Amino acid sequence: MLEALAKKNASCGGDRNIWFIHGATNSKTHAFSNHVKNITSDWPSAQSHYAYSAPLATDIQGSDYDSQGRVSIDLLKSLLPINSYGHEHGNGWDCDFYFCGPPAFMESIYKGLKQINIQDDRIHYEFFGPGASLLKSQPGENKGLIGEPKNQTPVSVRFEKSGIEVDWEPSKGTLLDLAEKQGLTPPYSCRSGVCGTCATKIIEGDVAYVDPPLAETAAGQALICCAYPGKSAKQNNLLKLDL
């Protein structure tokens, strides 16, 4: 992600700063340290900051790491610039935020960003492992279907465990989008059919995909993050999911 952002920034004139902020326990658990250093040395627009929660006695501050502690919203506030663009838009932050990590970290950063009035369209994230939507102000509106589904007919979808039944049609997006709009919080990570985290048992009916997902799925399961009701669900006007 850092390399892609740096290259894109350079091709567009290089007028935006990029901050790569990384948290690790110490130098032994610090992933891609040399690679990131090479990128930031090659691209003037890219800067880095490493926070170690428990540096080793041999770790040197200012060389191996920059600050002791964990990555937090307070650390972001101390590092990132405040300018007039942000003030005109209700906050002092002209920044887009990309972050990934375990659920507790993600929730903390998201909560902190919302407290300083960062809009959801400037927040981009991915969990390490299972997670649910962080964008609580706009549940179920994060992804949508990429491309046109073959099935354009409304289908009744029943979330069996929850006792919820609702009509699906293409504008309502994926089955994950539909579930989130009903207040459900199924686990997922990628929202693109890559990781398999969202695999859900199909009780009745079937599902289809605009593009085949990359993750393998067991028989009788659906990757709801990129799925919609399939042929038999259309014929019987019913899809039942174990949610």
Secondary structure as UniProt FT lines:
FT   HELIX           2..11
FT   TURN            12..13
FT   STRAND          18..24
FT   HELIX           27..29
FT   TURN            31..32
FT   HELIX           33..42
FT   TURN            44..45
FT   STRAND          46..52
FT   TURN            57..58
FT   TURN            62..64
FT   STRAND          67..68
FT   HELIX           73..79
FT   HELIX           84..88
FT   TURN            89..90
FT   STRAND          97..101
FT   HELIX           103..115
FT   TURN            116..117
FT   HELIX           120..122
FT   STRAND          123..127
FT   TURN            136..137
FT   TURN            139..140
FT   STRAND          155..159
FT   TURN            160..163
FT   STRAND          164..168
FT   HELIX           170..172
FT   HELIX           175..181
FT   TURN            182..183
FT   TURN            197..198
FT   STRAND          199..204
FT   STRAND          207..209
FT   TURN            219..220
FT   STRAND          221..223
FT   TURN            224..225
FT   STRAND          227..229
FT   HELIX           231..236
FT   STRAND          239..241
//
